[in-house]
Amino acid sequence: MNDGDDSRLQNAIPALRRYARVLTRDPHQADDLVQDCLERALTRMHQVRCRPDLRPWLFTIAHNLNVSHWRRLRRLVPFMETTDPEPLQEAGQIPHLEWKELADAFEHLSTDHQQVLTLVGVEGLEYATVADILGVPVGTVMSRLSRARTALHRLIEHEERPMLRRLQ
């Protein structure tokens, strides 16, 4: 691996960590997934020498590792308790409350919706790239994104007890 590969990989790690958090919904599992993904990527860097942006390739690896992980678990463990992820920060001011409200609503979306919102909205990837990462048609990505945005809007605007409305 050369210095250019090293810097491209390092530059992609924050995005990979965000995506891993979406996939796993657990900070510790996300860290494990990122580590597994990076280990696999390091052994296959020769496959992507010409790619300037490694994020789509890394997201595909992470997605596939996560799917494999859950398939193995399903066979081994019939029922598994899940816990809510630890909060990223305490909300002490109005902007933090707005962010917390959005984050809470985001957590109520399906994993499919969270994935497309993260890959398109946060990472800025094109629909075709997201379709390749998720292994679905472009139309499915567009449909999921539309439904995800609608669901997120409904959760924020029509939630029974929105935080900000209680403060006013």
C-alpha positions as CSV (number, residue, x, y, z in Angstrom):
1,M,0.0,0.0,0.0
2,N,1.4,3.4,-0.9
3,D,0.9,6.8,0.8
4,G,-1.9,7.8,-1.6
5,D,-3.8,4.6,-0.7
6,D,-3.2,5.3,2.9
7,S,-4.5,8.8,2.8
8,R,-7.6,7.9,0.7
9,L,-8.4,5.2,3.3
10,Q,-7.9,7.5,6.2
11,N,-10.0,10.2,4.7
12,A,-12.9,7.7,4.3
13,I,-12.9,6.4,7.9
14,P,-15.2,9.1,9.4
15,A,-17.9,8.4,6.7
16,L,-17.4,4.7,7.2
17,R,-17.9,5.1,11.0
18,R,-21.2,7.1,10.4
19,Y,-22.5,4.4,8.0
20,A,-21.5,1.6,10.5
21,R,-23.5,3.4,13.2
22,V,-26.5,3.4,10.9
23,L,-26.1,-0.3,10.1
24,T,-25.5,-1.5,13.6
25,R,-27.3,1.0,15.8
26,D,-24.7,0.3,18.4
27,P,-21.4,2.2,18.9
28,H,-19.4,-0.9,19.9
29,Q,-20.7,-3.0,17.1
30,A,-20.1,-0.2,14.7
31,D,-16.4,0.0,15.8
32,D,-16.1,-3.7,15.3
33,L,-17.7,-3.4,11.8
34,V,-15.4,-0.6,10.8
35,Q,-12.4,-2.6,12.0
36,D,-13.5,-5.7,10.0
37,C,-14.2,-3.6,7.0
38,L,-10.8,-1.9,7.1
39,E,-9.0,-5.2,7.5
40,R,-10.8,-6.6,4.5
41,A,-10.1,-3.4,2.5
42,L,-6.4,-3.4,3.3
43,T,-6.1,-6.9,1.8
44,R,-7.9,-5.8,-1.4
45,M,-6.5,-2.3,-2.0
46,H,-5.1,-3.4,-5.3
47,Q,-8.7,-3.7,-6.6
48,V,-9.3,0.0,-6.2
49,R,-6.1,1.7,-7.1
50,C,-7.8,3.9,-9.8
51,R,-10.7,5.0,-7.6
52,P,-10.3,8.5,-6.1
53,D,-13.2,8.0,-3.6
54,L,-13.1,4.8,-1.6
55,R,-16.3,5.5,0.3
56,P,-18.7,3.5,-2.0
57,W,-16.3,0.6,-2.0
58,L,-16.0,0.6,1.8
59,F,-19.7,1.1,2.3
60,T,-20.3,-2.0,0.1
61,I,-17.9,-4.0,2.2
62,A,-19.5,-2.8,5.4
63,H,-23.0,-3.6,4.1
64,N,-22.0,-7.1,3.1
65,L,-20.2,-7.8,6.3
66,N,-23.2,-6.6,8.3
67,V,-25.6,-8.8,6.3
68,S,-23.3,-11.8,6.8
69,H,-23.0,-11.0,10.5
70,W,-26.8,-10.9,11.0
71,R,-27.3,-14.1,8.9
72,R,-24.8,-15.9,11.2
73,L,-26.5,-14.6,14.3
74,R,-30.0,-15.5,13.1
75,R,-28.8,-19.1,12.8
76,L,-27.1,-19.1,16.2
77,V,-29.4,-17.0,18.4
78,P,-33.2,-17.3,18.0
79,F,-33.9,-14.2,19.9
80,M,-31.6,-11.4,20.9
81,E,-32.2,-8.4,23.1
82,T,-31.2,-5.1,21.6
83,T,-30.3,-1.9,23.4
84,D,-30.6,1.7,22.4
85,P,-27.4,3.3,21.3
86,E,-25.7,5.6,23.8
87,P,-26.5,9.3,23.2
88,L,-23.8,11.2,21.3
89,Q,-24.2,14.3,23.5
90,E,-26.4,15.8,26.1
91,A,-29.0,18.3,24.8
92,G,-28.7,21.5,26.9
93,Q,-29.7,24.1,24.4
94,I,-32.5,24.6,21.8
95,P,-30.3,23.7,18.8
96,H,-29.2,20.6,20.6
97,L,-32.9,19.8,21.3
98,E,-33.7,20.2,17.7
99,W,-30.9,17.9,16.7
100,K,-32.0,15.4,19.3
101,E,-35.5,15.5,18.0
102,L,-34.2,14.8,14.5
103,A,-31.9,12.1,15.7
104,D,-34.7,10.4,17.7
105,A,-37.0,10.5,14.7
106,F,-34.2,9.1,12.5
107,E,-33.8,6.2,15.0
108,H,-37.5,5.3,14.4
109,L,-37.0,4.8,10.7
110,S,-36.4,1.4,9.2
111,T,-32.8,0.4,8.5
112,D,-33.5,0.6,4.8
113,H,-34.6,4.2,5.2
114,Q,-31.7,5.1,7.4
115,Q,-29.2,3.6,5.0
116,V,-30.5,5.6,2.0
117,L,-30.7,8.9,3.9
118,T,-27.2,8.4,5.2
119,L,-25.7,7.5,1.9
120,V,-27.5,10.1,-0.2
121,G,-28.2,12.9,2.3
122,V,-25.1,12.7,4.5
123,E,-22.4,11.2,2.3
124,G,-23.7,12.8,-0.9
125,L,-23.5,9.7,-3.1
126,E,-25.3,9.4,-6.4
127,Y,-28.3,7.1,-6.6
128,A,-26.5,4.6,-8.9
129,T,-23.7,4.3,-6.4
130,V,-26.1,3.8,-3.5
131,A,-27.9,1.1,-5.6
132,D,-24.6,-0.7,-6.2
133,I,-23.7,-0.5,-2.4
134,L,-27.1,-1.9,-1.4
135,G,-27.5,-4.3,-4.3
136,V,-30.9,-2.9,-5.4
137,P,-32.1,-1.1,-8.5
138,V,-31.8,2.7,-8.7
139,G,-35.6,3.0,-8.7
140,T,-35.7,1.2,-5.3
141,V,-33.1,3.7,-3.9
142,M,-35.2,6.6,-5.2
143,S,-38.4,5.1,-3.8
144,R,-36.8,4.4,-0.4
145,L,-35.3,7.9,-0.2
146,S,-38.7,9.5,-0.9
147,R,-40.5,7.3,1.6
148,A,-37.7,7.9,4.2
149,R,-37.9,11.7,3.8
150,T,-41.7,11.6,4.1
151,A,-41.5,9.4,7.2
152,L,-38.9,11.6,8.8
153,H,-40.9,14.7,8.2
154,R,-44.0,13.1,9.7
155,L,-42.1,11.9,12.7
156,I,-40.7,15.4,13.4
157,E,-43.9,17.4,12.6
158,H,-46.6,15.1,13.9
159,E,-45.0,13.3,16.8
160,E,-47.3,13.2,19.8
161,R,-44.8,14.9,22.1
162,P,-42.2,16.8,20.1
163,M,-39.6,18.2,22.5
164,L,-39.6,21.7,21.1
165,R,-43.4,22.1,21.4
166,R,-43.2,21.2,25.1
167,L,-40.8,24.0,25.7
168,Q,-42.8,26.7,24.1
